[in-house]
Amino acid sequence: MQYQRLVNGSFHDKDYNKRPTICVKKIRSRSRSHGKRLVDVKRTKIDIPEEPEVGEIYRGQISSIRTFGCFVQIFGIRKKVEGLVHISQLKKERVVSAGDVVKRGQKVFVKVLSRVGERTSLSMRDVDQTSGEDLNPHDTNIYRKADADGKNDSAVRNPDRPNHSALQQLGIIGVGGNDSSNAQDVGPTRKKRLTSPERWELQQMRAANCIQIT
């Protein structure tokens, strides 16, 4: 009895971020005189994630370009997801126009910085565009911790209120300070509560080292 193991693709394909399909063939001779064989094929597929995970690097393709950045369709997941690469996250150098450094249809590597609802924030400058290597692993751990803290607190807090420890990690609020969304709407002075889009934009700008709010 013979066994053959065939692999379609490699186990770590950074170029296309795809998982391999492993085929195991069991070959058994039915009749040696006639040379007939009975072949049983068993296929095992490695599960592909449904959605992108914060801190992970994916292959993608630029779907559209805007004045404030570009949108990238993420490969290697089941769900069709597009994320925003803010203009400050395209390159380490200052970029005046996104169209100067990227073009529609271009294949790129992106790192997931955050996910707020259906909004996905991506970075190209944190990833080596040739090898797919993470150039900023320290901040990657911060993004993952902030995302985990937000998920753990989501069941007991107001979903429209930003997570306190997550904002601390990103430097949007100080260690001992209070963010504007946690302020009570009482007294002579009222502090404005940040909306979800405003918080997302602050995270984008903070991640790009454009601002530092304490």
C-alpha positions as CSV (number, residue, x, y, z in Angstrom):
1,M,0.0,0.0,0.0
2,Q,1.4,3.4,-1.0
3,Y,0.7,6.9,0.4
4,Q,1.3,10.2,-1.3
5,R,1.1,13.6,0.3
6,L,0.6,16.5,-2.0
7,V,0.6,20.1,-0.9
8,N,-0.9,22.9,-3.0
9,G,1.0,26.0,-2.2
10,S,3.3,26.6,0.8
11,F,2.4,26.7,4.5
12,H,3.6,30.3,4.7
13,D,2.8,32.2,1.6
14,K,3.3,35.9,2.4
15,D,2.8,36.9,-1.2
16,Y,-0.9,36.0,-1.3
17,N,-1.6,35.2,2.4
18,K,-3.4,32.0,1.4
19,R,-3.6,28.7,3.3
20,P,-2.5,25.5,1.6
21,T,-4.8,22.6,0.7
22,I,-3.3,19.2,1.7
23,C,-4.3,16.2,-0.3
24,V,-3.5,12.7,1.0
25,K,-3.9,9.9,-1.5
26,K,-4.1,6.3,-0.5
27,I,-3.4,4.0,-3.4
28,R,-4.4,0.3,-3.2
29,S,-3.9,-2.2,-6.0
30,R,-7.1,-4.0,-6.9
31,S,-5.7,-6.5,-9.4
32,R,-2.0,-6.8,-10.2
33,S,-2.7,-8.8,-13.3
34,H,-4.8,-5.9,-14.9
35,G,-2.9,-3.1,-13.2
36,K,-6.0,-1.5,-11.8
37,R,-5.9,0.8,-8.8
38,L,-8.4,2.2,-6.4
39,V,-7.7,5.7,-5.3
40,D,-9.2,7.3,-2.2
41,V,-8.6,11.0,-1.8
42,K,-9.0,12.9,1.5
43,R,-8.7,16.6,1.6
44,T,-8.0,18.7,4.6
45,K,-8.3,22.4,4.5
46,I,-6.9,24.8,7.1
47,D,-9.6,27.2,8.3
48,I,-9.4,30.8,6.9
49,P,-10.3,33.6,9.4
50,E,-13.7,35.3,8.8
51,E,-12.4,38.8,9.5
52,P,-9.0,40.6,9.8
53,E,-7.5,40.6,13.3
54,V,-5.8,43.6,14.9
55,G,-2.0,43.4,14.8
56,E,-1.9,40.9,11.9
57,I,-0.3,41.6,8.5
58,Y,-2.2,40.8,5.3
59,R,-1.7,41.0,1.6
60,G,-4.1,43.4,-0.1
61,Q,-5.0,45.4,-3.2
62,I,-5.6,49.1,-3.4
63,S,-9.2,49.6,-4.5
64,S,-9.5,53.4,-4.5
65,I,-7.5,56.5,-3.8
66,R,-8.7,59.6,-1.9
67,T,-7.1,62.9,-0.9
68,F,-6.8,61.6,2.7
69,G,-5.4,58.2,1.9
70,C,-6.4,55.0,0.1
71,F,-8.7,52.0,0.6
72,V,-7.3,48.5,0.5
73,Q,-9.2,45.2,0.0
74,I,-7.8,42.7,2.4
75,F,-6.9,39.2,1.1
76,G,-6.7,36.0,3.1
77,I,-10.0,36.2,4.9
78,R,-13.5,34.9,4.1
79,K,-15.4,38.2,4.5
80,K,-14.9,41.0,2.0
81,V,-13.3,43.8,4.0
82,E,-11.8,47.1,2.9
83,G,-9.7,49.2,5.2
84,L,-8.4,52.8,5.2
85,V,-4.7,53.5,5.0
86,H,-4.5,57.1,6.1
87,I,-2.1,59.3,4.2
88,S,0.1,59.5,7.3
89,Q,0.3,55.7,7.3
90,L,1.5,55.3,3.7
91,K,5.2,56.0,4.3
92,K,7.5,57.2,7.0
93,E,8.3,60.2,4.9
94,R,5.7,63.0,4.6
95,V,3.3,62.4,1.7
96,V,1.5,65.3,0.1
97,S,-0.8,63.3,-2.1
98,A,-1.6,59.6,-1.8
99,G,-1.6,59.3,-5.6
100,D,2.1,60.1,-5.6
101,V,3.1,56.9,-3.8
102,V,0.3,54.4,-4.6
103,K,-1.9,53.5,-7.5
104,R,-5.2,51.7,-7.9
105,G,-4.8,47.9,-8.3
106,Q,-1.4,47.9,-6.6
107,K,-0.6,44.9,-4.4
108,V,0.5,45.8,-0.9
109,F,1.1,44.5,2.6
110,V,-1.0,46.1,5.3
111,K,-1.1,45.8,9.1
112,V,-4.4,46.1,10.9
113,L,-4.2,48.9,13.5
114,S,-7.8,49.0,14.8
115,R,-11.3,47.9,14.0
116,V,-14.2,50.2,15.2
117,G,-17.5,48.7,13.9
118,E,-17.2,48.4,10.2
119,R,-14.2,50.8,10.0
120,T,-10.8,49.1,9.6
121,S,-7.7,51.2,10.1
122,L,-4.6,50.0,8.2
123,S,-0.9,50.9,7.9
124,M,1.6,50.4,5.1
125,R,4.5,52.2,6.6
126,D,4.7,49.7,9.5
127,V,5.3,46.8,7.0
128,D,8.2,46.0,4.7
129,Q,6.5,46.1,1.3
130,T,8.9,43.5,-0.1
131,S,9.0,40.9,2.6
132,G,5.9,41.6,4.6
133,E,7.9,41.9,7.8
134,D,6.5,43.9,10.7
135,L,8.7,47.0,11.1
136,N,7.0,48.2,14.3
137,P,6.3,45.1,16.5
138,H,6.2,47.1,19.7
139,D,3.2,49.2,18.7
140,T,1.6,46.0,17.3
141,N,1.3,44.6,20.8
142,I,-0.2,47.9,22.0
143,Y,-2.9,47.7,19.3
144,R,-3.7,44.1,20.2
145,K,-4.0,44.9,23.9
146,A,-6.2,47.9,23.2
147,D,-8.4,45.8,21.0
148,A,-8.7,43.0,23.6
149,D,-9.5,45.5,26.4
150,G,-12.3,47.0,24.2
151,K,-13.8,43.6,23.5
152,N,-13.7,42.6,27.2
153,D,-15.4,45.8,28.3
154,S,-18.0,46.0,25.5
155,A,-20.6,44.0,27.4
156,V,-20.6,46.3,30.4
157,R,-20.0,49.8,29.0
158,N,-21.7,52.2,26.7
159,P,-20.8,51.1,23.1
160,D,-20.5,54.8,22.1
161,R,-18.0,55.5,24.9
162,P,-14.3,55.0,24.1
163,N,-12.5,52.5,26.2
164,H,-10.3,54.2,28.9
165,S,-7.4,51.8,28.9
166,A,-7.3,51.7,25.1
167,L,-7.1,55.4,24.9
168,Q,-4.3,55.4,27.5
169,Q,-2.4,52.9,25.4
170,L,-2.7,55.1,22.3
171,G,-1.7,58.2,24.3
172,I,-5.0,60.0,23.6
173,I,-5.5,60.5,27.4
174,G,-3.0,60.6,30.2
175,V,-2.5,57.9,32.7
176,G,-4.3,59.8,35.5
177,G,-6.4,62.0,33.3
178,N,-10.0,61.7,32.1
179,D,-11.1,61.7,28.5
180,S,-13.9,63.9,27.4
181,S,-16.4,61.1,26.9
182,N,-16.2,60.0,30.6
183,A,-16.9,63.5,31.9
184,Q,-20.3,63.9,33.6
185,D,-22.6,66.3,31.8
186,V,-23.2,68.3,35.0
187,G,-22.0,71.6,36.4
188,P,-21.4,74.9,34.7
189,T,-18.8,73.6,32.3
190,R,-19.8,70.7,30.0
191,K,-17.2,68.7,28.1
192,K,-18.0,67.5,24.7
193,R,-18.5,63.7,24.2
194,L,-16.5,62.3,21.3
195,T,-18.4,60.5,18.6
196,S,-17.3,57.2,17.2
197,P,-15.9,58.7,14.0
198,E,-14.0,61.4,16.0
199,R,-12.4,58.8,18.3
200,W,-11.4,56.7,15.2
201,E,-9.8,59.8,13.6
202,L,-7.9,60.5,16.8
203,Q,-6.6,57.0,16.9
204,Q,-5.5,57.4,13.3
205,M,-3.7,60.6,13.9
206,R,-2.1,59.3,17.2
207,A,-0.9,56.2,15.4
208,A,0.7,58.4,12.8
209,N,2.4,60.5,15.5
210,C,0.7,63.5,14.2
211,I,-0.7,64.5,17.6
212,Q,-0.1,63.7,21.3
213,I,-3.1,64.5,23.5
214,T,-2.7,64.2,27.3
